[in-house]
Amino acid sequence: MDEVMIALAAAVAGKVGESLAENLREPLKRLRRALRERFRDAPDARAALEAAQDDHDDAVAVEELAGHIASVASTDAEIAELVARLRPHVATGRGDVVNTIHGDVSGTAIQAGEIHGDIRL
């Protein structure tokens, strides 16, 4: 499955929607509404959407939702347009970070992603 589509499914499920820029929140809301409407008569897709919304940390549920979103985007112009608009703004992976230290330095350099809590050395 396309990593960007999985990240988009996570946004639809509610995991990252609040971290999107203000101008992208409305398209995300429109995508959520369009998917609910489109999945109304598709029990498997509706169940996948509900499961991902119930537990957006469930990677299997989010990936299943991503598959349904990709499928419907291939046949529904409105959903395809919303997916295309949001796609460049959905982060995937861990990202790359480079620390460069020049000169005489003593002590410890720490590189980390997201930290919750204290750091003690």
C-alpha distances in whole Angstrom, upper triangle without the diagonal:
4,6,9,7,7,11,12,11,13,16,16,17,19,19,19,21,24,23,22,25,28,27,23,24,26,23,20,23,23,19,20,23,22,19,21,24,21,20,24,24,21,21,18,16,19,19,15,17,20,18,16,19,21,19,17,17,15,12,11,13,11,7,9,11,8,7,11,11,9,11,15,14,15,18,19,21,21,18,17,19,19,15,16,19,17,14,17,18,15,15,13,14,17,19,22,25,28,32,35,38,41,45,47,45,45,43,40,37,34,30,28,25,25,28,30,33,36,36,39,40
4,5,5,6,9,10,11,13,14,15,17,19,18,17,19,22,21,20,22,25,24,21,22,23,20,18,22,22,18,19,22,21,18,22,24,21,21,24,25,22,23,20,18,20,21,17,17,21,20,17,20,22,20,17,18,17,13,14,15,12,9,12,12,8,9,12,11,9,12,15,13,14,18,19,19,20,17,15,17,17,13,13,16,14,11,13,15,12,12,10,12,15,16,19,23,26,29,32,36,39,43,45,43,43,42,38,35,32,28,26,23,24,27,29,33,35,35,38,39
4,5,5,6,9,10,11,12,14,15,17,15,15,17,20,18,17,20,23,23,19,20,22,20,18,21,21,18,19,22,22,19,22,24,23,22,26,27,24,24,21,19,21,21,17,17,20,19,16,18,21,19,15,15,15,12,13,14,11,9,12,13,9,11,14,13,12,15,17,16,17,20,21,21,21,18,17,18,17,13,14,16,14,10,12,13,10,9,6,8,12,13,16,20,23,26,29,33,36,40,41,39,40,38,35,31,28,25,22,19,20,23,25,29,31,31,34,35
4,5,5,6,9,10,10,12,14,15,14,13,14,17,16,14,17,20,19,16,17,19,16,14,18,18,15,16,20,19,17,20,23,21,21,24,26,23,24,22,19,21,21,18,17,20,19,16,18,21,19,16,16,17,14,15,15,12,11,14,13,9,12,14,12,11,14,16,14,15,19,19,19,18,15,14,15,14,10,11,12,10,7,8,9,7,7,6,9,13,13,16,20,23,27,30,33,36,40,42,40,41,39,35,32,29,25,23,20,20,24,25,29,32,32,35,36
4,5,5,6,9,10,10,12,14,14,13,14,18,17,15,18,20,20,16,17,18,15,13,16,17,13,14,17,16,14,17,19,17,17,21,22,20,21,18,15,17,18,14,14,17,17,14,16,19,17,14,15,15,13,13,13,10,8,11,9,6,8,10,8,7,11,12,11,13,16,16,16,16,13,12,14,12,8,10,12,10,8,11,11,9,10,9,12,16,17,20,23,27,30,33,37,40,43,45,43,44,42,38,35,32,29,26,23,23,26,27,31,34,34,37,39
4,5,5,6,9,10,10,12,11,12,13,17,16,16,19,21,21,17,18,19,17,14,17,18,15,15,18,18,15,17,20,19,18,21,23,20,20,17,15,17,17,13,13,15,14,11,13,16,14,11,12,12,9,10,10,7,6,9,8,5,8,11,9,10,13,14,14,16,19,18,20,19,15,15,17,15,12,14,15,12,10,13,13,9,10,8,11,14,16,19,23,26,29,32,36,39,43,44,42,42,40,37,33,30,27,24,21,20,23,24,28,31,31,35,36
4,5,5,6,9,10,11,9,9,10,14,12,12,15,18,18,15,15,17,15,12,15,17,14,14,18,18,16,18,21,20,19,23,25,22,23,20,17,18,19,15,14,16,16,12,13,16,14,11,12,12,10,13,12,8,9,12,11,8,12,13,11,12,16,16,15,18,20,20,20,19,16,16,17,14,11,13,14,10,9,11,10,6,7,6,9,12,14,17,20,24,27,30,33,36,40,42,39,40,38,34,31,28,24,21,18,17,21,22,26,28,29,32,34
4,5,5,6,9,10,10,9,9,13,12,11,14,16,16,12,12,14,12,9,12,13,10,11,14,14,12,15,18,17,17,20,22,20,21,19,15,16,17,14,12,15,15,12,13,16,15,12,13,14,13,14,13,9,10,12,10,7,11,12,9,10,14,14,12,15,18,17,17,16,12,12,13,11,8,10,11,8,7,10,9,6,9,9,13,15,16,20,23,26,29,33,36,39,43,44,42,43,41,37,34,31,27,25,21,20,24,24,28,31,32,35,37
4,5,5,6,9,9,10,10,14,14,14,17,19,19,15,14,16,14,10,13,14,10,10,13,13,11,13,16,15,14,17,19,17,17,15,12,13,14,10,9,12,12,8,10,13,12,9,11,11,10,11,9,6,7,9,6,5,9,9,7,9,12,13,12,15,17,16,18,16,13,13,15,12,10,13,14,11,11,14,13,10,12,12,14,17,19,23,25,29,32,35,38,42,45,47,44,45,42,39,36,32,29,26,22,21,24,25,28,32,33,36,38
4,5,5,6,5,7,8,12,12,12,16,18,18,15,14,16,15,11,13,15,12,11,15,16,14,15,18,18,17,20,22,20,20,18,15,15,15,12,10,12,11,8,9,11,10,6,8,10,9,11,9,6,8,11,9,8,12,13,11,13,16,16,16,19,21,20,21,19,16,17,18,15,13,16,16,12,12,15,13,9,11,11,13,15,17,21,23,27,30,33,36,39,43,44,42,42,39,36,33,30,26,23,19,18,21,21,25,28,29,32,35
4,5,5,5,5,5,9,9,9,12,14,15,11,10,12,11,8,10,12,10,9,13,14,13,14,17,18,17,20,22,21,21,19,16,16,17,14,11,13,14,10,10,13,12,9,11,13,13,15,13,9,12,14,11,10,14,14,12,14,17,17,16,19,21,19,20,18,14,16,16,13,11,14,13,10,11,13,11,8,10,11,14,16,18,21,24,27,30,33,36,39,43,44,42,42,40,36,33,30,27,24,20,18,21,22,25,28,30,33,35
4,5,8,8,7,11,12,11,15,15,16,12,11,12,11,7,8,10,8,6,10,11,9,10,14,14,13,16,19,17,18,16,13,13,14,11,8,11,12,9,8,12,12,9,12,13,13,15,12,9,12,12,9,9,13,12,10,13,15,14,14,17,19,17,18,15,12,14,15,11,10,14,14,11,12,15,13,11,13,14,17,20,21,25,27,31,33,37,40,43,46,48,45,46,43,40,37,34,31,27,24,22,25,25,28,32,33,37,39
4,6,8,8,11,13,13,17,18,19,15,13,15,14,10,11,13,11,8,12,13,11,11,15,16,14,16,19,17,17,16,13,12,12,10,7,8,9,5,4,8,8,6,9,10,11,12,10,7,11,11,9,10,13,13,12,15,17,16,16,20,21,20,21,19,15,17,19,15,14,17,17,14,15,18,16,13,15,15,18,20,22,26,28,31,34,37,40,44,47,48,45,45,43,39,37,33,30,27,23,21,23,23,26,30,31,35,37
4,6,6,8,10,11,14,15,17,14,11,13,14,10,10,13,12,10,13,15,13,14,17,18,17,19,22,21,20,19,16,15,15,13,11,11,12,8,6,9,9,7,10,12,13,15,13,10,14,15,12,13,17,16,15,18,20,19,19,23,24,22,23,20,17,19,20,16,15,18,18,14,16,18,15,13,14,16,18,19,21,25,26,30,32,36,38,42,45,46,43,43,41,37,35,31,29,25,21,19,21,21,24,27,29,33,35
4,6,8,9,11,14,16,18,15,13,16,16,12,13,16,15,13,16,18,16,17,21,21,20,22,25,23,23,21,18,18,17,15,13,13,13,9,8,11,9,6,8,11,11,14,13,10,13,15,13,14,17,18,16,18,21,21,21,24,26,24,25,23,19,21,21,18,16,19,18,15,15,17,14,12,12,13,15,16,18,22,23,27,29,33,35,38,42,43,40,40,37,34,31,28,25,21,18,16,18,17,21,24,26,29,32
4,6,5,7,11,13,14,12,10,14,14,10,12,15,14,13,17,18,17,18,21,22,21,24,27,25,25,23,21,20,20,18,15,16,16,13,12,14,13,9,11,14,14,17,15,12,15,17,15,15,18,19,17,19,22,21,20,24,26,24,24,22,19,20,20,16,15,17,16,12,13,14,11,9,9,11,14,15,16,19,21,25,27,30,33,36,39,41,38,38,36,33,30,26,23,20,17,15,17,17,21,24,25,29,32
4,5,6,9,10,12,9,7,10,10,7,9,12,11,11,14,16,15,16,19,20,20,22,25,24,24,23,20,19,20,18,15,16,17,13,12,15,14,11,14,16,17,19,17,14,17,18,16,15,19,19,16,18,21,20,19,23,24,22,22,19,17,18,18,14,14,16,14,11,13,14,11,10,11,14,17,18,19,22,24,27,29,33,35,38,42,43,41,41,39,36,33,29,27,23,20,18,20,20,24,27,28,32,35
4,6,8,9,11,10,8,11,13,10,11,14,15,14,16,19,19,19,22,23,23,25,28,27,28,27,24,22,23,21,18,19,19,16,14,17,16,13,15,18,19,22,20,17,20,22,19,19,23,22,20,22,25,24,23,26,28,26,25,22,20,22,21,17,17,19,17,14,16,16,13,12,13,16,18,19,19,23,24,27,29,32,34,37,40,42,39,40,37,34,31,28,26,23,19,17,19,19,22,25,27,31,33
4,7,9,11,10,9,13,14,11,13,16,16,16,19,21,20,22,24,25,25,27,31,29,30,28,25,25,25,23,20,21,21,18,16,19,18,15,16,19,19,22,21,18,20,22,20,19,23,23,21,22,26,25,23,27,29,26,26,23,21,22,21,17,17,18,16,13,14,14,10,10,10,13,16,16,16,19,20,23,25,28,31,34,37,38,36,36,34,31,28,25,23,20,16,14,17,17,21,23,25,29,31
4,6,8,6,6,10,10,9,11,14,14,14,17,19,19,20,23,24,24,26,29,28,29,28,24,24,25,23,20,21,22,19,17,20,20,16,18,21,20,23,21,18,20,22,20,18,22,22,19,20,24,23,21,24,26,24,23,20,18,19,18,14,14,15,12,9,12,11,8,8,10,13,16,17,17,20,21,24,26,29,32,35,38,40,38,39,37,34,30,28,25,22,19,17,20,21,24,27,28,32,34
4,6,5,7,10,11,11,13,15,15,16,19,20,21,23,25,26,27,29,32,31,32,31,27,27,28,26,23,25,26,22,21,24,23,20,22,24,24,27,25,22,24,26,23,21,25,25,22,23,26,25,23,26,28,25,24,21,20,20,18,15,16,16,13,11,13,12,9,10,12,16,19,19,18,21,22,25,27,30,32,35,38,40,38,39,37,35,31,29,26,24,21,19,22,23,26,29,30,33,36
4,5,5,8,10,10,11,14,15,16,18,19,21,22,24,25,26,28,31,31,32,31,28,27,29,27,23,25,26,23,21,24,24,21,23,26,26,29,27,23,26,27,24,23,27,26,23,24,27,26,23,27,28,25,24,21,20,21,18,15,17,17,14,12,15,15,12,14,16,19,22,23,22,25,26,29,30,33,35,38,41,43,41,42,40,38,35,32,29,27,24,22,25,25,28,31,32,36,38
4,6,7,8,10,11,12,14,16,17,18,20,21,23,24,25,27,30,30,32,31,27,27,29,27,24,25,27,24,22,26,26,23,25,27,27,29,27,24,26,27,24,23,26,25,22,23,26,24,21,25,26,23,21,18,17,18,15,13,15,15,11,10,14,13,11,13,16,20,23,24,23,26,27,30,32,34,37,39,43,45,43,44,43,40,37,34,31,29,26,25,28,28,31,34,35,39,41
4,6,5,6,9,10,11,13,14,15,17,19,20,21,22,24,27,27,28,28,24,24,26,23,20,22,24,20,19,23,23,20,22,24,23,26,24,20,22,23,20,19,22,21,18,19,22,21,18,21,23,20,18,16,15,15,13,10,11,12,9,7,11,11,8,10,13,17,20,21,21,24,25,29,31,34,37,39,42,45,42,44,42,39,36,33,30,28,24,23,26,27,30,33,34,38,40
4,6,5,6,9,10,11,12,14,15,17,18,20,21,23,26,26,27,26,23,22,24,22,18,20,22,19,17,20,20,18,20,23,23,25,22,19,21,23,19,19,22,21,18,20,23,21,19,22,23,21,20,16,15,17,15,11,13,14,11,9,13,14,11,12,15,18,21,23,23,26,27,30,32,35,38,41,44,46,44,45,43,40,37,34,31,28,25,23,26,26,29,32,34,37,40
4,5,5,6,9,10,11,12,14,15,16,18,20,21,24,24,26,26,22,21,24,22,19,20,23,20,18,21,22,20,23,25,25,26,24,21,23,24,20,20,23,21,18,20,22,20,18,22,22,19,18,14,14,15,13,10,13,14,11,10,14,15,13,14,18,21,24,26,26,29,31,34,36,39,42,44,48,50,47,48,46,44,40,38,35,32,29,27,30,30,33,36,37,41,44
4,5,5,6,9,10,10,12,14,15,16,18,20,23,22,24,24,20,20,22,21,17,20,22,19,18,21,22,19,22,24,23,25,22,19,21,21,18,17,20,18,15,17,19,17,15,18,19,15,14,11,10,12,10,6,9,10,8,7,11,13,11,13,16,19,23,25,24,28,30,33,35,38,41,44,48,50,47,49,47,44,40,38,34,32,28,27,30,30,34,37,38,42,44
4,5,5,6,9,10,10,12,14,15,16,18,21,21,22,22,18,17,19,18,14,16,18,15,14,18,18,16,19,20,20,21,19,16,18,19,15,14,17,16,13,15,18,16,14,18,19,16,15,12,10,12,11,8,9,11,9,7,11,13,11,11,14,17,20,22,23,26,28,32,34,37,40,43,47,48,46,47,45,42,39,36,32,30,26,24,27,28,31,34,36,39,42
4,5,5,6,9,10,11,12,14,15,17,20,20,21,21,18,16,19,18,14,15,18,16,14,17,18,16,20,21,21,23,20,17,20,20,16,16,19,17,14,17,19,17,16,20,20,17,16,13,12,14,13,10,12,14,13,11,14,17,15,14,18,20,24,25,26,29,31,35,37,40,43,46,49,51,49,50,47,44,41,38,35,32,28,27,29,29,32,36,37,41,44
4,5,5,6,9,10,11,12,14,15,18,19,21,21,17,16,19,18,15,17,20,17,16,19,21,19,22,23,23,24,21,19,20,20,17,17,19,17,14,16,18,15,14,17,17,14,13,9,9,12,11,8,10,13,11,11,14,17,16,16,19,22,25,27,28,31,33,37,39,42,45,48,52,54,51,52,50,47,44,41,38,35,31,30,32,32,36,39,41,44,47
4,5,5,6,9,10,10,12,14,17,16,18,18,14,14,17,15,12,15,17,15,14,18,19,17,20,21,20,21,18,15,17,17,13,13,15,13,10,12,14,12,10,14,14,11,12,8,6,9,9,6,8,11,10,9,12,15,14,14,17,19,23,25,26,29,32,35,38,41,44,47,51,53,50,51,49,46,43,39,36,33,30,28,31,31,35,38,39,43,45
4,6,5,6,9,10,10,12,15,15,16,16,13,12,14,13,9,11,14,12,11,14,16,14,18,18,19,19,16,14,16,16,12,13,15,13,10,14,15,13,13,16,17,14,15,12,9,13,13,10,11,14,14,12,14,17,16,15,18,20,23,25,26,30,32,36,39,42,45,48,51,53,51,51,49,46,43,39,36,33,29,28,30,30,33,37,38,42,44
4,5,5,6,9,10,11,14,15,16,17,14,12,15,15,11,13,16,15,13,16,19,17,21,21,22,22,19,17,19,18,15,16,17,15,13,16,17,14,14,17,17,14,14,11,10,14,14,11,13,16,16,15,17,20,19,18,22,23,27,29,30,34,36,40,42,45,48,51,55,57,54,55,52,49,46,43,40,37,33,31,34,33,36,40,42,45,48
4,6,5,6,8,10,13,13,15,16,13,12,15,15,12,14,17,16,15,19,20,19,23,22,22,22,19,17,19,18,14,15,16,13,11,13,14,10,11,14,13,10,11,8,7,11,11,9,11,14,14,14,16,20,19,19,22,23,27,29,30,34,36,40,43,46,49,52,56,57,55,56,54,50,47,44,41,38,34,33,35,35,39,42,44,47,50
4,5,5,6,8,11,10,12,13,9,9,12,11,8,11,14,13,13,16,18,16,20,19,19,19,16,14,15,14,10,11,13,9,8,11,11,8,10,13,12,10,12,10,8,11,13,11,11,15,15,14,16,19,19,18,21,22,25,28,29,33,35,39,42,45,48,51,55,56,54,55,52,49,46,43,39,36,33,31,34,34,37,41,42,46,48
4,6,5,6,9,10,11,12,9,7,10,11,8,9,13,13,12,14,17,16,20,19,20,19,16,15,17,15,12,14,15,12,11,14,14,12,13,16,15,13,15,13,11,15,16,14,15,18,19,17,19,23,22,20,23,24,27,30,31,35,38,41,44,47,50,53,57,58,56,56,54,50,48,44,41,38,34,32,35,34,37,41,43,46,49
4,6,5,8,10,12,14,11,9,13,14,11,13,16,16,15,18,21,20,24,23,24,23,19,19,20,18,15,16,17,13,12,16,15,12,13,16,14,12,14,12,11,14,16,14,16,19,19,19,21,24,24,23,26,27,30,33,34,38,40,44,47,50,53,56,60,61,59,60,57,54,51,47,44,41,37,36,38,38,41,45,46,50,52
4,6,7,8,11,12,9,9,13,13,11,13,16,16,16,19,21,20,24,23,23,21,18,18,18,16,13,14,14,11,10,13,11,8,10,13,11,9,12,11,9,12,15,14,14,17,19,18,20,23,23,22,25,26,29,32,33,37,40,43,46,49,53,56,59,61,59,59,57,54,51,47,44,41,37,36,39,38,42,45,47,50,53
4,5,5,7,8,6,5,9,10,8,10,13,14,14,16,18,18,21,20,20,19,15,15,16,13,11,13,13,9,10,13,11,9,12,14,13,12,15,14,12,15,17,16,16,19,20,20,21,24,24,22,25,25,28,31,33,36,39,43,46,49,52,56,59,61,58,59,56,53,50,46,43,40,36,35,37,37,40,44,45,49,51
4,6,7,10,8,6,10,12,11,11,15,16,15,17,20,20,24,22,23,21,18,18,19,17,14,17,16,13,13,16,15,12,15,18,16,14,17,16,15,18,20,18,19,22,23,23,24,28,27,26,28,29,31,34,36,40,42,46,49,52,55,59,62,64,61,61,59,55,53,49,46,43,39,37,40,39,42,46,48,51,53
4,6,9,9,8,11,13,13,14,16,18,18,20,22,23,26,24,24,22,19,20,20,17,15,18,17,13,14,17,15,13,16,17,15,15,18,17,16,19,21,21,21,24,25,25,26,30,30,28,31,31,33,36,38,42,45,48,51,55,58,61,64,66,63,64,61,58,55,51,48,45,41,40,42,42,45,49,50,53,56
4,6,5,6,9,10,11,12,14,16,17,18,20,20,23,21,21,19,16,17,17,14,12,15,13,10,12,14,12,11,14,16,14,14,18,17,15,18,21,20,19,23,24,24,24,28,28,26,28,28,30,34,36,39,42,46,49,52,55,59,62,64,61,61,59,55,52,49,46,43,39,38,40,40,43,46,48,51,53
4,6,5,6,9,10,10,12,14,15,16,18,19,22,19,20,17,15,16,17,13,12,15,14,11,14,16,14,14,17,19,18,18,21,21,18,21,24,22,22,25,27,25,26,29,29,27,29,28,31,33,36,39,42,46,49,52,55,59,62,63,61,61,58,55,52,48,45,42,38,37,39,38,41,45,47,50,52
4,5,5,6,9,10,10,12,14,15,17,17,19,17,17,14,12,13,13,10,10,13,11,9,12,14,12,13,16,17,17,17,21,21,18,20,23,22,20,24,26,24,24,28,28,25,27,26,28,31,33,37,40,43,46,50,53,56,59,61,58,58,55,52,49,46,43,39,36,35,37,36,40,43,44,47,50
4,5,5,6,9,10,11,12,14,16,15,18,16,16,14,11,11,12,8,7,10,9,6,8,11,10,10,13,15,14,14,18,17,14,16,19,18,17,20,22,20,20,24,24,22,24,23,25,28,30,34,37,41,44,47,50,53,57,58,56,56,54,50,47,44,40,37,34,32,35,34,38,41,43,46,48
4,5,5,6,9,10,11,12,14,15,18,16,17,15,12,12,14,11,9,12,12,9,11,14,13,12,15,17,17,16,19,18,15,18,20,19,18,22,23,21,22,25,25,22,25,24,27,30,32,35,38,42,45,48,51,54,58,59,56,57,54,50,48,44,41,38,34,32,35,34,37,41,42,46,48
4,5,5,6,9,10,10,12,13,16,14,15,13,9,11,13,10,9,13,13,10,13,16,15,15,18,20,20,19,22,21,18,21,23,21,20,24,25,23,23,27,26,23,25,24,26,29,31,35,38,41,44,48,50,54,57,59,56,56,53,49,47,43,40,37,33,32,33,33,36,39,41,44,46
4,5,5,6,9,10,11,11,13,11,12,10,6,8,9,6,5,9,9,8,10,13,13,13,16,18,18,18,21,20,17,19,21,19,18,21,23,20,20,24,23,20,22,21,23,25,28,31,34,38,41,44,47,51,54,55,52,52,50,46,43,40,37,33,30,29,31,30,33,37,38,41,44
4,6,5,6,9,10,10,13,12,13,12,8,8,10,9,6,9,11,9,9,13,13,13,15,17,18,17,19,18,15,17,19,17,16,19,20,18,18,22,21,18,20,20,22,25,27,31,33,37,40,43,46,50,53,54,51,52,49,45,43,39,36,33,29,27,30,29,32,36,37,41,43
4,5,5,6,9,10,13,12,14,13,9,10,13,11,9,13,14,12,13,17,17,16,18,21,21,20,23,21,18,21,23,20,19,23,23,21,22,25,23,21,22,22,24,27,29,33,35,39,41,45,47,51,54,55,52,52,49,46,43,40,37,33,30,28,30,29,32,35,37,40,43
4,5,5,6,8,10,8,11,10,6,8,11,9,9,12,14,13,14,17,18,18,20,22,23,22,25,23,20,22,24,22,20,24,25,22,22,25,24,21,22,21,23,25,28,31,33,37,40,43,46,49,53,54,51,50,47,44,41,38,35,31,28,26,28,27,30,33,35,38,41
4,5,5,5,8,7,8,9,5,5,9,8,7,10,12,12,12,15,17,17,18,21,22,21,23,22,18,20,22,19,17,21,22,19,19,22,20,17,18,18,19,21,24,28,30,34,36,40,42,46,49,50,47,47,44,41,38,35,32,28,25,23,25,24,27,31,33,36,38
4,5,5,9,9,12,12,9,9,12,12,10,12,15,14,14,17,19,18,19,22,23,22,24,22,18,21,22,19,18,21,21,18,19,22,20,17,19,19,21,23,25,29,31,35,37,40,43,47,50,51,48,48,45,41,39,35,33,29,25,23,25,24,27,31,33,36,38
4,6,9,9,12,13,9,10,14,14,12,15,17,17,17,20,21,21,23,26,26,25,27,25,22,24,26,23,22,25,25,22,23,26,24,21,22,21,23,24,27,31,33,36,38,42,44,48,51,52,49,48,45,42,39,36,33,30,26,24,25,24,26,30,32,35,38
4,5,6,9,10,8,9,12,13,12,14,17,17,17,20,22,22,23,26,27,26,28,26,23,25,26,23,22,25,25,22,22,24,22,19,19,19,20,21,24,28,30,33,35,39,41,45,48,49,45,45,42,38,36,32,30,26,23,21,22,21,24,27,29,32,35
4,5,7,10,8,7,10,12,10,12,15,15,15,18,20,20,21,24,25,24,26,24,21,22,24,20,19,22,22,18,18,21,19,15,16,15,17,18,21,24,26,30,32,36,38,42,45,46,43,43,40,36,34,30,28,24,20,18,20,19,23,26,28,31,33
4,6,9,8,8,11,13,13,14,16,18,18,20,22,23,23,26,28,27,29,27,24,25,26,23,21,24,24,20,20,22,20,16,16,15,15,16,19,23,24,28,30,34,36,40,43,44,41,40,37,34,31,28,25,21,18,16,18,17,20,24,25,28,30
4,6,5,6,9,10,11,12,15,16,17,18,20,21,22,25,27,26,28,27,23,25,27,24,21,24,25,22,21,23,22,18,18,16,16,18,21,25,27,30,33,36,39,42,46,46,43,43,40,36,34,30,28,24,21,19,21,20,24,27,28,31,33
4,6,5,6,8,10,10,12,14,15,16,18,20,21,23,25,25,27,26,22,23,25,23,20,22,23,20,19,21,20,16,16,14,14,16,19,22,25,28,31,34,37,41,44,45,42,42,39,35,33,29,26,23,20,19,21,21,24,28,28,31,33
4,6,5,6,9,10,11,13,14,15,17,19,20,22,24,24,26,26,22,23,25,23,20,23,25,22,20,23,22,19,19,16,17,19,22,25,28,32,34,38,40,44,47,48,45,45,43,39,36,33,30,27,24,23,25,25,28,31,32,35,36
4,5,5,6,9,10,11,12,14,16,17,18,20,22,22,24,24,20,21,24,21,19,22,23,20,20,23,22,18,19,17,18,20,23,27,30,33,36,39,42,46,49,50,47,47,44,41,38,34,32,28,25,24,26,25,29,32,33,36,38
4,5,5,6,9,10,10,12,14,15,16,18,21,20,22,21,17,18,21,18,16,19,20,17,16,19,18,14,15,14,15,18,20,24,27,30,33,37,39,43,46,48,45,45,42,39,36,32,29,26,23,21,24,24,27,31,32,35,37
4,5,5,6,9,10,10,12,14,15,17,19,20,22,21,18,18,20,19,15,18,20,17,16,19,18,15,15,13,15,18,20,24,27,30,33,36,39,43,46,48,45,45,43,39,36,33,30,27,23,23,26,26,30,33,33,36,38
4,5,5,7,9,10,11,13,14,16,18,18,21,21,17,18,21,19,16,19,21,19,18,21,21,18,19,17,18,21,24,27,30,34,37,40,43,47,50,52,49,49,47,43,40,37,34,30,27,26,29,29,32,36,36,39,41
4,5,5,6,9,10,11,12,14,16,16,18,18,14,15,18,16,13,17,18,16,15,19,19,16,17,16,18,21,24,27,30,34,37,40,43,47,50,51,49,49,47,43,40,37,34,30,27,26,29,29,32,35,36,40,42
4,5,5,6,9,10,10,12,15,15,17,17,13,13,16,14,11,14,16,14,12,16,16,13,15,14,16,19,21,25,28,31,34,38,41,44,48,49,47,47,45,42,39,35,32,29,25,25,28,28,32,35,36,39,41
4,5,5,6,9,10,11,13,14,17,17,14,13,17,16,13,15,18,16,15,18,19,16,18,16,18,22,24,27,30,34,37,40,43,47,50,52,50,50,48,44,41,38,35,32,29,28,31,32,35,38,39,42,44
4,5,5,6,8,10,11,12,15,15,11,12,16,15,12,15,18,17,16,19,20,18,20,19,21,25,26,30,33,36,40,43,46,49,53,55,52,53,51,47,44,41,37,34,31,30,33,33,37,40,41,44,46
4,5,5,6,9,10,10,12,12,8,9,12,11,9,12,14,13,12,16,17,15,17,17,20,23,24,28,31,35,38,41,44,47,51,53,51,51,49,46,42,39,36,33,29,29,32,32,36,39,40,43,45
4,6,5,6,9,10,12,13,9,8,12,12,9,11,14,13,12,15,17,15,17,16,19,23,24,27,30,34,37,40,44,47,50,52,50,51,49,46,42,39,36,33,30,29,33,34,37,40,41,44,46
4,5,5,7,9,12,13,10,10,14,14,12,14,17,16,15,19,20,19,21,20,23,26,27,31,34,37,41,44,47,50,54,56,54,55,53,49,46,43,39,37,33,33,36,37,40,43,44,47,49
4,5,5,6,9,10,7,8,12,12,10,13,16,16,15,19,20,19,22,21,24,28,29,32,35,39,42,45,49,52,55,57,55,56,54,50,47,44,41,38,34,34,37,37,41,44,45,48,50
4,5,5,7,8,5,4,8,9,7,9,12,13,12,16,17,16,19,20,23,26,27,30,33,36,40,43,46,49,53,55,53,54,52,49,45,42,39,36,33,32,36,37,40,43,44,47,49
4,6,8,10,9,7,10,12,10,11,15,15,14,18,20,19,22,21,24,28,28,31,35,38,41,44,48,51,54,57,55,56,54,51,47,45,41,38,35,35,38,39,43,46,47,50,51
4,6,9,9,8,11,13,12,14,16,18,17,21,22,22,25,25,28,31,32,35,38,41,45,48,51,54,58,60,58,59,57,54,51,48,44,42,38,38,41,42,46,49,49,53,54
4,6,6,6,9,10,11,12,14,16,16,19,21,21,24,24,28,31,31,35,38,41,44,47,51,53,57,59,57,59,57,53,50,47,44,41,37,37,40,41,44,47,48,52,54
4,6,5,6,9,10,10,12,14,15,18,20,20,23,24,28,31,31,34,37,40,43,46,50,52,56,58,57,58,56,53,50,47,43,41,37,37,40,41,45,48,49,52,54
4,5,5,6,9,10,11,13,14,17,18,18,22,23,27,30,30,33,36,39,42,45,49,51,55,57,55,57,55,52,48,45,42,39,36,35,38,39,42,46,47,50,52
4,5,5,6,8,10,11,12,15,16,16,19,20,24,27,27,31,34,37,40,43,46,49,53,55,53,54,52,49,46,43,39,36,33,32,35,36,39,43,44,47,49
4,6,5,6,9,10,10,13,15,15,18,19,23,26,26,29,32,35,39,41,45,48,51,54,52,53,51,48,45,42,38,36,32,32,36,36,40,43,44,47,49
4,5,5,6,9,10,12,14,15,18,20,24,26,26,29,32,35,38,41,44,47,50,53,51,52,51,48,44,42,38,36,32,32,35,36,40,43,44,47,49
4,5,5,6,8,11,12,12,16,18,22,24,24,27,30,33,36,39,42,45,49,51,49,50,49,45,42,39,36,33,30,29,32,33,37,40,41,44,46
4,5,5,6,9,10,10,14,15,18,22,22,25,28,31,34,37,40,43,47,49,47,48,47,43,40,37,33,31,27,27,31,32,35,38,39,42,44
4,6,5,8,10,11,14,15,19,22,21,24,27,30,33,36,39,42,46,48,46,48,46,43,40,37,33,31,28,28,32,33,37,39,40,43,45
4,6,7,8,10,14,16,19,22,21,24,26,30,32,35,38,41,45,47,45,47,45,42,39,36,33,31,27,27,31,32,35,38,39,42,44
4,6,6,7,10,13,16,19,18,21,24,27,30,33,36,39,43,45,43,44,42,39,36,33,30,27,24,24,27,28,32,35,35,39,41
4,5,6,9,10,14,17,16,19,22,25,29,31,35,37,41,43,42,43,41,38,35,32,28,26,23,23,27,28,32,34,35,38,40
4,6,8,10,14,16,14,17,20,23,26,28,32,34,38,41,39,40,39,36,32,30,26,25,22,22,26,28,31,33,33,37,38
4,6,10,13,15,14,16,19,22,25,28,31,33,37,39,37,39,37,34,31,28,25,23,19,19,23,25,28,30,31,34,36
4,7,10,12,12,16,18,22,24,28,31,34,37,39,37,38,36,33,30,27,23,21,18,17,21,23,26,29,29,33,34
4,7,9,8,12,14,18,21,24,27,30,34,36,34,35,33,30,26,23,20,18,14,14,18,20,24,26,26,30,31
4,7,8,11,14,18,21,24,27,31,34,36,34,35,33,29,26,23,19,17,14,15,18,20,24,26,26,29,30
4,6,9,12,16,19,22,25,29,32,34,31,32,30,27,23,21,17,15,12,13,17,19,23,24,24,27,28
4,7,9,13,16,19,22,25,29,30,28,28,26,23,20,17,13,11,8,10,14,16,20,21,20,23,24
4,7,10,13,17,20,23,27,29,26,27,26,23,19,17,13,11,9,12,15,18,21,23,22,25,25
4,7,10,13,17,20,23,25,23,25,24,20,17,15,11,11,10,13,16,20,22,23,21,24,24
4,7,10,13,16,20,22,20,21,20,17,13,12,8,9,9,12,15,19,21,21,19,22,21
4,6,10,13,17,19,17,19,18,16,12,11,9,11,12,15,17,21,23,22,20,22,21
4,7,10,13,15,13,15,15,12,9,9,7,10,12,16,17,21,22,21,18,20,19
4,7,10,13,12,14,15,13,10,12,11,14,16,19,21,24,25,24,21,22,21
4,7,9,8,11,12,11,9,11,12,15,18,21,21,25,25,24,21,21,19
4,7,8,11,13,14,12,15,16,19,22,25,25,29,29,27,24,24,22
4,6,10,13,14,13,17,18,22,25,27,27,31,31,28,25,25,23
4,7,10,12,13,17,19,22,25,28,27,31,30,27,24,24,21
4,7,9,9,13,16,19,22,25,24,27,26,24,20,20,17
4,7,9,13,16,19,22,25,23,26,25,22,18,17,14
4,7,10,13,16,20,22,20,23,21,18,15,14,11
4,6,10,13,16,18,17,20,19,16,12,12,9
4,7,10,14,16,15,18,18,16,12,13,11
4,6,10,12,12,15,15,13,10,11,10
4,7,10,10,14,15,14,12,14,13
4,6,7,11,13,12,10,13,14
4,6,10,13,14,13,16,17
4,7,10,12,12,15,17
4,6,8,8,12,14
4,7,9,12,15
4,7,10,13
4,6,10
4,7
4
